[in-house]
Amino acid sequence: MGNTLKVIYNITVFLLLLSISVDASLIKPKLIWEKTFSSQIMKVCERKDIDMLKGQKAKFPLSAVITKKDVLLFNLRGKEINKISLQGYDKSSISNDGTIIAAMKGRELTVLSSHNEIINKIKIAEPQPVVLPQYITFEVSPNGQYIVIISWFSKQIYFYAVNGKLLARHQFKDLRKSRVLFSKDSSTVLIHVPNFGDGSSHGFLTCFNKTGKLLWRFDHDGCEAEFDVSENTFALLTSKHLYALDRRGKILFKKDLPNHKLLSISNRSTHIASTSKNSIYFWSYKKNNLMWQYSDSNFDQVNSLSSVLTISDNSQFIVYSSFQNWRDKPIVSNLSILDNKGNKVYQNGFDNFRIENCLFYNSENYFCLYSNISIYLYDISL
């Protein structure tokens, strides 16, 4: 009898400890802000000075949201303090700190301040009599000091200072569907060129400094590729391989990965996340190793209309989602968060909500989901 009671007691204690361990590993996001806009969301901007505000109650991490129609600026409490109309412009971009806006109409790029003051106007040299906005790509650097413009027709890449000074210009054979990505500190510019017209079926990744000096070029198999940038490393996912490249463009890490689609690199650690079918892969390019693989039947990347993958700056969390909108199924986005050990710590389904992106902010304490017209901001402080 005594032994039986002892066994029951030990089992009870074990189950109690297990439940405590499981509960402790879960995060419970708290919705702290939400907003629906009147037009499509183009970019959500992070406030730079949030980490300097420790001890204050006002820690709203978003500085601005740009939609197709407007730019909306927010104060430290999440209150809208300014709204700038983009009516009449074909497309626009904004610095990550929300201070500089670039808006294009025809062949002219207007540079505005967050107070809606015109700083400069840049004429884009185009050989075509009519400039179609889908053939011009441009990005403002996160710090608002530089603008990169890519023209498919003239096959030119232009680097401008925000005051309108042309810093550099480069010509390539084919710039169709080329994409621009600044590093968070604005010191480096990555431009991926699919190189469709070359006939070689090989695209390439180019790296420039902030003033437009070409630092290196990395050719790869296939035309299309995904790429991402961290403080010291660049990640590149091609049709056959996953690479980590250093600041000089030298290979730090290479894996044969056919059929992988999504890519994200941590900004301050040495990890890369990628996806294939319904699995998430977590890599350490420093250790040259796969740390873990997590399969999730709710993550249907093959049949999904859109999928999202984001790894937080310090690799504390990996978030992924897929969106399904089929006649025989409800419209839902399935979102999950894993910790850096490969344990699922959060899962939720969002009905009638297509997740376009997920962003982490400021020491992993906040994450932001946004759809076509809505934003949800969560506090996940542990």
Secondary structure, DSSP 8 states (H G I E B T S, - for coil): -HHHHHHHHHHHHHHHHHHHHHHHH----EEEEEEE-SS-EEEEEE-GGGGGGTT-S----EEEEEESSEEEEE-TTS-EEEEEE-TT-SEEEE-TTSSEEEEEETTEEEEEETTS-EEEEEE---SSSS--GGGEEEEE-TTSSEEEEEETTTTEEEEEETTS-EEEEEE-S--TT-EEEE-TTSSEEEEEE--GGGSS-B-EEEEEETT--EEEEEE-SBS--EEEE-SS-EEEE-SSEEEEE-TTS-EEEEEE-TT---EEE-SSSSEEEEEETTEEEEEETTTTEEEEEEE-TT--TTT-SEEEEEE-TTSSEEEEEEEE--TTS--EEEEEEEETTS-EEEEEEEET----EEEEETTTTEEEEE-SSEEEEEE---
